[in-house]
Amino acid sequence: MAENTENASVADNEVGLALAGKYLTFFLAEEEYGLKILKVQEIIQMQTITRVPRTPDFVRGVINLRGKVIPVVELRKKFDLPTVEDTERTCIIVVQIQQKAETVIMGVIIDEVREVLDIEAENIEEAPSFGASIDTDFILGMGKFEQSVKILLDIDRVLSNDELESINKLGN
């Protein structure tokens, strides 16, 4: 009987089943976030970022990554979090974003990489609704691990299509 109850709860958790898997977790303004590991191309140390005039405030600029120019976004600014000075733990996660039929390579600046976690279906819940004034479209769900909650980001939806198009023009 307990097995049927357990199976029913897993089956009911369609969100969890679709989102279960490995996540790279990281800190941003003392909150822990997660990105699907399949979206992560690599993690690099902070380096010189060339500012590009007339770009949105959340775009720090571009970097040269092995001969390829890629745009770099500051997630703190995109999420309206207070900005801080970069530290020795600040790094850039290079991610692959799906935009229509195209893959966009972009860097996102985060405070500190944490670890890779395997989050099971029963430990993932839908993002809570905070009302119409707060956009949560970029949140895949909330991952529970041990005594903490990780905000699981849908990196494909953190930026709007228009923002992605303008940023993609900065890279190769």
Residue, then its C-alpha position, 0 to 999 in steps of 0.5 A: m500500500a505504501e508503494n502505491t501511495e509513493n508511486a501516486s505522489v511521484a506520478d502526480n508530480e509532473v513538474g518534478l518528473a520533467l525537471a529531475g536531473k543534475y543541476l549546477t548550483f551557485f550563489l547569487a546575493e546569498e540565495e542558491y540557484g540551479l541551472k540544468i547541467l546540460k545548459v552549462q558549457e563551462i565555468i571560467q574565472m572572471q577575466t577582463i570584460t570589454r564594455v559595449p556602449r548602448t547595451p542594457d544595464f544588465v549586460r556587463g560586456v563581452i569576453n574573448l573565449r578561445g577566439k570567440v566573442i561572447p556576451v556576458v550578463e550580470l544576473r544580479k542586475k537582471f534580477d534587480l539585486p544589489t550589485v557588489e564588487d567581484t571577489e575571487r569566487t565570482c565567476i562566469i558560467v558559459v551557457q547555451i540558450q535556445q532562441k527559436a531555432e538557434t543556440v546562443i552562447m552567453g556568459v552569466i556572472i554569478d557570485e560563487v559556484r557551489e556544486v552539482l546536485d542530482i535533484e529527484a522528481e519528488n524534491i522539485e515543486e512548481a515555482p510559487s505564485f507571487g501575484a501578477s506583479i512578479d514575473t516567475d516565468f524564468i523559474l523552472g521550479m523549486g528544488k529541495f535538497e537536504q534543509s535548503v531550497k534552490i531556485l531552478l532557473d530556466i536560462d532560456r527564459v531569463l532574457s526576453n527574445d528581444e533582449l536575447e536578439s540584441i545580446n546575440k548581435l554582440g557575439n560571433 
